[in-house]
């Protein structure tokens, strides 16, 4: 069933098209962190040299903290990068 997009009560319409329209150049989504690692190292002035390891660890830690403090299904990128810093 297609919703009526002319409905004035609608404030936003969201579509999940990522896997349909975007092709990843890596086998697994987490593999992108290995591709990002040299750039992150350069941007951080060499302070972050193992981004492909640290980034997934930061996400896991953020999710663990979220479960304890205020359970909800997803964490934000801002929360993950706050944990990373």
Secondary structure as UniProt FT lines:
FT   TURN            5..6
FT   TURN            8..9
FT   HELIX           18..21
FT   HELIX           29..31
FT   HELIX           32..43
FT   TURN            44..46
FT   HELIX           51..69
FT   HELIX           77..84
//
